[in-house]
Amino acid sequence: MSSGNESGAVDEAKFAQSMAIIRARFPSKLAEKFKQIDHALPLMRGENIDAVEAVAAAYRRIHEICGVASTIGFDEINRTARVCDAVLIEPFRARRGLSEEEFGLLTLGLDSLRNSARTQTQSEASNRS
C-alpha cells in the first residue's frame, strides 16, 4: 500500500507534467489569439454592435492571456497583457466600442505584448534546447 507522501509526489509529478504541456502549447495559442484580435481590431471603434462584440471578444482573449501567463510563469507577458486589459475593461463593461484614444493605447499595448511574447517565448524555447 502506498503512503500519502508517495501519492502526493505522484500528484505533484502529474501536475508538473500538465503545466509543462500548457507552457509548451502557450506560444501557439498566443499566436492564434493575436490573429483573432488583429482581425477584429479595425471593428473595435465606434458605437455599433460590431464594435461592442469585437471589444468584448478581445477583452476575453486578453483577460485569458493574463490568467494563463501568470499561472504558468510568463510574467512579462502577463505584465504587458494587463496593460491591454486595462484599456479594454471600461469599454467592455460599458458595452461600447473604443474611443480613438483607447484605440491608440490598445494598439501600442498590443505591440508591446507581441514583443514581450516574442522575447519570453524565444527565451523559453532556448532554455529547453
C-alpha positions in Angstrom: 0.0 0.0 0.0 1.4 3.4 -0.9 1.7 6.1 1.7 0.2 9.6 1.5 3.6 11.1 0.7 4.0 8.8 -2.4 0.5 9.7 -3.6 1.3 13.4 -3.1 4.6 13.0 -5.1 2.7 11.3 -7.9 0.1 14.1 -7.9 2.8 16.7 -8.0 4.6 15.0 -10.8 1.4 14.8 -12.8 0.7 18.5 -12.1 4.2 19.4 -13.2 3.8 17.4 -16.4 0.5 19.1 -17.1 2.0 22.5 -16.5 4.9 21.7 -18.9 2.4 20.8 -21.6 0.5 24.0 -21.1 3.7 26.0 -21.2 4.8 24.3 -24.4 1.4 25.0 -26.1 1.1 28.5 -24.8 3.1 30.2 -27.7 0.9 28.7 -30.4 -2.3 29.6 -28.5 -1.0 33.1 -28.0 -0.2 33.5 -31.7 -3.8 32.4 -32.5 -5.2 34.9 -30.0 -3.1 37.7 -31.6 -4.5 36.7 -35.1 -8.1 36.9 -33.8 -7.5 40.2 -32.1 -5.7 41.7 -35.1 -8.6 40.6 -37.3 -11.2 42.3 -35.1 -9.1 45.4 -34.3 -10.5 47.6 -37.2 -14.0 46.8 -35.9 -13.4 48.0 -32.4 -14.0 51.7 -32.9 -17.5 53.3 -32.8 -20.8 52.6 -31.1 -22.2 49.9 -33.4 -22.9 46.3 -32.4 -19.8 45.1 -34.3 -17.6 47.3 -32.2 -19.2 46.2 -28.9 -18.8 42.5 -29.9 -15.2 43.0 -31.1 -14.2 44.7 -27.9 -15.9 42.0 -25.8 -14.1 39.2 -27.7 -10.7 41.0 -27.5 -11.2 41.6 -23.8 -11.9 38.0 -23.1 -8.9 36.9 -25.1 -6.6 39.4 -23.4 -8.0 38.5 -19.9 -7.4 34.8 -20.6 -3.8 35.6 -21.6 -3.3 37.4 -18.3 -4.6 34.5 -16.3 -2.7 31.8 -18.1 0.5 33.7 -18.4 0.6 34.5 -14.7 -0.2 30.9 -13.8 2.5 29.3 -15.9 5.2 31.8 -15.2 5.3 34.0 -18.2 5.5 37.1 -16.0 6.5 39.6 -18.7 3.7 38.5 -21.0 1.3 38.8 -18.1 2.5 42.3 -17.3 2.1 43.6 -20.8 -1.2 41.8 -21.3 -2.5 43.6 -18.2 -1.9 47.0 -20.0 -4.2 45.9 -22.8 -6.7 44.5 -20.3 -6.8 47.9 -18.5 -7.6 49.7 -21.8 -10.4 47.2 -22.7 -12.1 46.8 -19.4 -14.0 50.1 -19.3 -15.4 49.8 -22.9 -16.2 46.1 -22.2 -18.1 46.9 -19.1 -19.9 49.9 -20.7 -20.7 47.7 -23.8 -19.2 50.2 -26.2 -16.5 50.5 -28.9 -13.2 52.1 -28.3 -12.6 55.8 -28.5 -9.7 57.0 -30.7 -7.5 57.4 -27.6 -8.3 53.9 -26.3 -7.7 52.5 -29.8 -4.3 54.1 -29.9 -3.4 52.9 -26.4 -4.6 49.4 -27.3 -2.5 49.3 -30.5 0.6 50.3 -28.5 -0.2 47.8 -25.8 -0.6 45.0 -28.4 2.7 45.9 -30.0 4.3 45.7 -26.6 2.6 42.4 -25.8 3.8 40.9 -29.1 7.3 42.0 -28.3 7.1 40.5 -24.8 5.6 37.3 -26.2 8.3 37.0 -28.8 11.1 37.6 -26.3 9.8 35.5 -23.5 8.7 32.5 -25.6 12.0 32.5 -27.6 13.9 32.6 -24.3 11.8 29.7 -23.0 12.4 27.7 -26.2 16.2 28.2 -26.0 16.1 27.2 -22.3 14.5 23.9 -23.3 17.1 23.2 -26.0 
